[in-house]
Amino acid sequence: MFRPKPPVQAFKDARWFQIAGQATILAVGLMALGFGVSPAQMATAIGVSLGAQWLGSMLLRGRFDWKSPLISGLSLSLLLRADGLWPFALAAALSIGSKFAIRAGDRHVFNPANFGIVLMVAFSGAAWTSTGEWGGAPWFAAMIAALGAVTCWRASRLDVPIIYLGVFAALVVGRALYLGDPLSIPALRLSHGALILFAFFMISDPVTTPMDSRQRALFVSAAAALAYIGQFHFFISDAIFYAPFAVALLRLLAGDAGAGARYQWGTAPGPLRFIFHARGRASAPAE
């Protein structure tokens, strides 16, 4: 018989904080910034994500958990744009499908929403990202960072956005100094809402980042460096999405993606680690 977890124990799961944070950001973006996503598109992204997770769980006789696919649906609502409904439906199906189809060991390899966004933007010709809608309002960036910091702390991944933004900032500021640009230019780039959201709510995904803190730092630093190179040397506006996809693919090809322990949702926050090894326990399939 199904027995729900006690409220205090259930809310140890960092996904509750991520859901609340992303929903708040989406609501503020719709009301204050006029995000270009319709209620029908949001419902499609979330509904198909939940449906695909349920179907995959039933086919594999696994436990259906709605929190992770809801996060994927919210992520697509925040970061993907299209004229119709079908791109959101396909992006959601690809996102959740990748969790079941592309695995190394006992875990999925790619951040689901990032996987769906990259494939839709790169190959469909019918979707684009919302990076142009976010602007650089300091209050919005601060709100995203505050909500994201709580989520990352609960997931024991606060090192990820710190390293990612630190490496990216060092490269962007270094470029400005080399070119003789005023520091207001990199400051504006670094306060962009989409960049802050990506750092705190997407690349910090604890399931698809290495459990070992040193490997995690290398993974995140490589993603930040590739994003910088793609954006400023190859003028790829969506490089922040392509970079972690490429790094995750390299880990898969190198046979390293399934190494180490698996992250378990609901564990208590650990200390902030930049050097020492962090251990984790197994979680349910395709979460």
N, C-alpha and C positions, 0 to 999 in steps of 0.2 A: 504493500500500500504506500502511495506517495505521501511523504511527510515534509511539508515545507520547512525550510530552515528558520530558526528564530530570527527576528528582525535584526538584532545586533550582529549575529553571525553572517547573515545574508549581505549586509551592507559593508562587510569587509572587502567585498568584491569591487575592485576599482572600476569596473564597467558601469556601476551605478553612477559614479561621479562623472565618467565620460559621457554617458547619456545625458545627464543633467547639464553638463557643460556645453555639449554640442547643441542641444535643444535651445539653450539660452542664447548662444551665439547666433543660431539660425533665426530665432525670433527677433533679436536686436537687428540683425542684418536685413531682415524683411521690412521692419518698421522704420529703421533709421537710414539705411543705405539703399533701399529699394532693390534687393537681390532679385535677379531675373529668373526666378524659378517659381512655377505655379503650384498651387495646392495639389492639382492632379499629378504633376510630375513628382512631387515629394511623396505622395501616396503610392505612386507606381514604384519608385525606388525602394521604399520601405516595405511595401507589400510583396514585391517579387523577391527581395532579399529574405524576408521571413519564410515565404513559400519555398524558395530554393533550399534554405537550411532545413526546413521540415522534411522535404522530399529526400534530401541527401541523408539525413539522420534515419529516416524510415528504411531507405534502401540498404543502409549499412548497419541497421539495427542498433544505432547509437542513441544516445540521450539527446533529445531536442532542447536546446537552450536558446531562447529568443534574444538574449542581450547582445551577443556578438553580431548577428545579422542586422539588428536594429541600428547598431553603431555604423555598420557598413552603409545602410540606407541613409542615415543622417549625413555621413561623409559625402556620399554622392550628391545629396541635396545641397550641401554646402559648396562643393567644388566642381561639379559637372554642370554644363549648360547645353541645351539643345532646343530645337524648335518644336519637337513633338514629344510623344510619350515613349515610343518604341526605343529610342536610344537609352533612356533611363532603365527600361525593362531589361534590355540586353546587357547594359553595364552591370546591373544588379545580378543577373544570372551568371555572367562571367565572373564577377567578384566572388560570389558564394561557391560557384562551381569549382573555382581554382583551389578552394580549401580542401575539396574532396579528391580532385583529379591530379593536382601537382603537389606531391608530398615527398618528404625525405625522412626516412625513419618513421616516427609516429607523429609528425607534425606537418603543417602546411608551410610553404616556403615564402610566398609573397603576401604582403599586406593586401587583403582582399579588395578594398576600395581602390587602392592605388593600382592594382592589377587591372581592374575594370576601367578605370580612367585612362590608363596608358593605352590599352587596346582600342578603346573607343576613339580617343583623340588621334591616335596614330594611324588607324586603319579604316574607320567608318566614314570619315568625311562628313559626319552629321552631328558631331559633338565638339565642344571646346571647353576649356576650363574657365572658372569664374575669377581668375586672378585680377582682371581689370576692374572688378566691382568692389574690391576691398579697400582700396585707398591706403593712406598712411596716417590716419587719425590716431594720435597718441593714446587717447582714452580707450579706443576700441582695441588697439594692440595690447594695452595694459590689462584690459578685461579678459582678453583671450589668454594672455600669459598667466594671469592669476588663476583662472579656471583650469587651465592646462597643468599648472604646477601642482595643484591639489591632486589631479588625476594621476600624474606621473609619480608623485610621492606615494600615493596609495598603491601604485603598481610596482614600486621600487625601480623606477626608470627615470628619475629626475636627472640622472647624469646624461641621458640622451639629448634632450633639448639644449642643455648647457653646452655640451661638446659640439653639437651640430651648429648652433648659433655662434658659438665661439670661433670655430674654424671658418665658417662662412663670413663672419664679421671681419676676422683678421685678413682674409683674402680681399674682401670688398674695400676695406679701409686701406690696405696696402696698395691696391690698384689706384685708389683716389690720390694717395700721397705720391705715387709714381707719376701719375698724369698731371699732378698739380691742381686737382679739383678741390673745391671747398668741401670740408667735412660734412656740410649739410646734405650733400648728395648721397653719400653712403648712409647717413643717418636716416634719410627718407626711405631708402631701399630696405634698411633693416627694421623699420617700423611698419612694413607692409603687413597687413592683417593675414593674408594668405600664407606668407612665410612663417609667421608666428603660429598659426593654426597647424600648419604642416609639421613644424618642429615639436609641438606639444601633443598633438592628437593623432598623427599618422605614423611618422617614422619611429615614434616612441612605442609602437605596438610591442608589448613584451613577448608575444608568442613568436614573432618573426624576427626579433633581434637576438643575437647570441646571449646565452646565459652568462658566460664568462665575461667579466667586466672589461678585461683587456681586449678581447675579441670584439666586444660591443663597441668600445671606443674606436677601434680600427674600422669597423663596419660603418659607423656614423661619420667618422672623419672622411672616409672615402666617398660616401654619399654627398657630403657637403662640398668636397673638392670637385667632384664630377658635376654637381649642380652649378658651381661657380664657373667652371670651364665651359659647360654647355651654354650658360646664359650670357657670359661676357665675351667669350671667344668664338662661339659658333652661333650666337644670337638666337638660341632656342628658348623661347619665352616660358615653356613648360618644363624646363630642365630639372626643376626640383622634384617633379614626378618621375621623370625618366631615370634619374640618378639612382635612387634606391632600388628601382626595378632592375637596373643593370647590375648593381652590387649583389642583390639577392640571386640573380641568374648566375653570376660568377660563382657564388657560394654553392649553388646547386651543381654546376658543372664540375666544380672542384671536389665534390663529395663531402663538403663540410657542413651543409645546411642541416643535416640531421644529427650532428654530433652533440654530445652533452645532454644534460638533463632537460626536461620540458618544464615550461612555466605552468604554474597552477594558479588559476584565479581564486581569490579569496584568502591568500596568505597575508599575514600582517606585513606592513611596510618594513623593509630592511634599511640599514644605514646607507647613506649615499656613498657609492663605491666608484672610484675611478681606476683603481689598480688591482684590488684584490678580487679573488674569484667569488662569485655569488651563485649559490645553489638554488635549485627549485625542484618542485615535485611534479609528477605527471598530472595532466588535465584530461578532460573528456575529449574524444575524437572530434577533430574539425572545429574546435572552438577558437 
